[in-house]
Amino acid sequence: MPLDRRQITEAALGLLDEAGLAELSTRRLAARLGVSSPTLYWHVKDKAQLLDLLAEAICEDAFDIDTTKPWRDQLEQGLHQFRALLLKHRDAATLLRERPPGPNRLAHIETTCRILQEAGFTPEDTAGIARLLTAHVLASAETPPKTGGLQGRLDDFPAVKALGPVFARATADDLFALGTEVILDGLAQRRK
């Protein structure tokens, strides 16, 4: 069976999930597909193009926004859907942060901008808010830094030390929900 871009993309997504972005290479992908690197290059000119294909594949699913709901609910729904897309694949947020948007990701940005414009935000606010919301979702979907082993170093930081149990309880989902709520509350105030 001849090799096509869809097979290449699916194999690359599998490799991304298994090995991570840092270990993804065209050589490893060719080996996974059982072809030589030159055969792969007939379909994908270089690693940059491969990464662009991966970014597009990750963003392939369109948002399913209930446009009958208020603007705030639409944005919240879109943010949760975008984050869910990113959490399906290892290092997806890092990949999207590093690659320029393609048509699928631009469709997501278009949806966000449309919601904001219909809500009455200025063009300047719409552009800035769309970038802020994207950054919020990308940051929430990246692997958080390790915080273990800090106990001995916290004596000079009593506020942080006192909040240690609270920090430890907060999950990535909790932090995303809190960040989303704070941002949307701020947008509602700005819109008044």
C-alpha positions in Angstrom: 0.0 0.0 0.0 1.4 3.4 -1.0 2.3 5.8 1.8 0.2 9.0 2.2 0.2 12.1 4.4 -2.6 10.8 6.5 -0.6 7.6 7.4 2.4 9.8 8.1 0.5 12.1 10.3 -1.1 9.3 12.3 2.2 7.6 12.8 3.8 10.9 13.8 1.0 11.5 16.4 1.6 8.0 17.8 5.3 8.7 18.1 4.6 12.1 19.7 2.4 10.4 22.3 5.0 7.7 23.0 8.3 9.6 22.9 7.4 13.3 23.1 8.3 16.3 21.0 12.0 16.3 21.8 12.4 12.8 20.6 10.3 13.1 17.4 12.5 12.9 14.3 11.9 12.1 10.6 14.4 9.2 11.0 12.4 7.7 13.8 9.2 8.3 12.0 10.5 6.6 8.8 11.6 3.6 10.9 8.1 3.5 12.5 6.5 3.5 9.1 8.9 0.8 7.8 10.3 3.1 5.0 13.6 4.8 4.4 14.0 8.5 5.2 14.2 9.4 1.4 10.8 7.8 0.9 9.3 9.9 3.8 10.8 13.0 2.2 8.7 12.4 -1.0 5.7 13.3 1.2 7.1 15.6 3.8 9.9 18.0 2.9 11.5 18.4 6.3 10.8 18.3 10.1 9.2 21.7 10.1 6.6 20.6 7.6 6.0 17.5 9.7 5.5 19.6 12.8 3.0 21.8 10.9 1.1 18.7 9.8 1.0 17.5 13.4 -0.3 20.9 14.7 -3.0 20.8 12.1 -4.0 17.3 13.0 -4.2 18.2 16.7 -6.6 21.1 15.8 -8.6 19.1 13.3 -11.7 18.8 15.4 -13.9 21.9 15.1 -15.3 23.7 18.1 -18.9 22.8 18.7 -20.1 26.0 20.3 -23.8 26.6 21.3 -24.2 30.0 19.7 -27.6 30.5 21.4 -25.8 30.9 24.7 -24.3 34.3 26.0 -20.9 35.2 24.8 -19.2 34.3 28.1 -20.7 30.7 28.0 -19.6 30.4 24.4 -16.0 31.4 25.2 -15.9 29.1 28.2 -17.1 26.2 26.1 -14.5 27.0 23.4 -11.7 27.2 26.0 -12.6 23.8 27.4 -12.9 22.2 24.0 -9.5 23.6 22.9 -7.8 22.4 26.1 -9.4 18.9 25.6 -7.9 18.8 22.1 -4.4 19.6 23.5 -4.7 17.1 26.4 -5.2 14.2 23.9 -1.6 14.3 22.8 1.7 14.6 24.7 3.4 17.9 24.2 0.6 19.3 22.0 0.6 22.6 23.8 4.3 23.0 23.3 4.0 22.1 19.6 1.3 24.7 19.0 3.2 27.3 20.9 6.2 26.8 18.6 4.4 26.5 15.2 2.6 29.2 13.2 -1.2 28.6 13.0 -2.5 26.7 10.0 -6.0 26.6 8.7 -7.5 24.4 11.5 -6.0 26.5 14.3 -7.0 29.7 12.5 -10.6 28.3 12.4 -10.5 28.1 16.2 -9.1 31.6 16.5 -11.8 32.8 14.1 -14.5 31.3 16.3 -13.0 33.1 19.4 -12.7 36.5 17.5 -16.3 36.2 16.2 -17.7 35.6 19.7 -15.7 38.6 21.1 -16.8 40.9 18.2 -20.4 39.9 18.5 -20.2 40.6 22.3 -19.1 44.1 21.4 -15.4 44.1 22.2 -13.3 46.6 20.1 -11.0 45.2 17.4 -8.0 46.0 19.7 -9.5 44.2 22.6 -10.6 41.3 20.5 -7.1 40.7 19.1 -5.5 41.0 22.6 -8.1 38.9 24.3 -7.9 36.1 21.6 -4.1 36.0 22.3 -4.6 36.0 26.0 -7.1 33.1 25.9 -4.9 31.1 23.6 -1.9 31.6 26.0 -4.1 30.6 29.0 -5.2 27.3 27.3 -1.7 26.5 26.1 -0.1 27.2 29.5 -2.8 25.1 31.3 -2.2 22.1 28.9 1.6 22.1 29.3 3.3 19.8 31.9 3.5 21.8 35.1 6.9 22.2 36.8 7.8 19.9 39.7 7.3 21.3 43.1 8.3 18.4 45.3 11.3 18.7 47.7 10.7 22.4 48.6 9.9 21.9 52.3 13.4 22.6 53.5 13.7 25.7 51.5 10.4 27.4 52.5 11.4 28.7 56.0 12.2 32.1 54.6 8.8 32.2 52.7 6.1 31.9 55.4 3.2 32.7 53.1 4.2 30.1 50.6 4.8 27.6 53.3 1.4 28.2 54.9 -0.3 27.6 51.5 1.7 24.5 50.8 -1.2 22.1 51.4 -3.5 24.3 49.2 -0.9 24.3 46.4 -0.5 20.5 46.7 -4.3 20.0 46.4 -4.9 22.2 43.3 -5.0 20.1 40.2 -4.3 21.3 36.7 -8.1 21.2 36.0 -8.7 23.3 39.1 -6.2 25.9 38.1 -7.6 26.0 34.5 -11.1 26.5 35.8 -10.0 29.2 38.2 -8.0 31.0 35.5 -10.9 30.8 33.1 -13.3 32.2 35.6 -10.9 35.0 36.6 -10.3 36.0 32.9 -14.0 35.8 32.0 -15.0 37.9 35.1 -12.4 40.5 34.0 -13.7 40.5 30.5 -17.3 41.0 31.7 -16.1 44.0 33.8 -14.2 45.5 30.8 -17.2 45.1 28.5 -19.5 47.2 30.8 
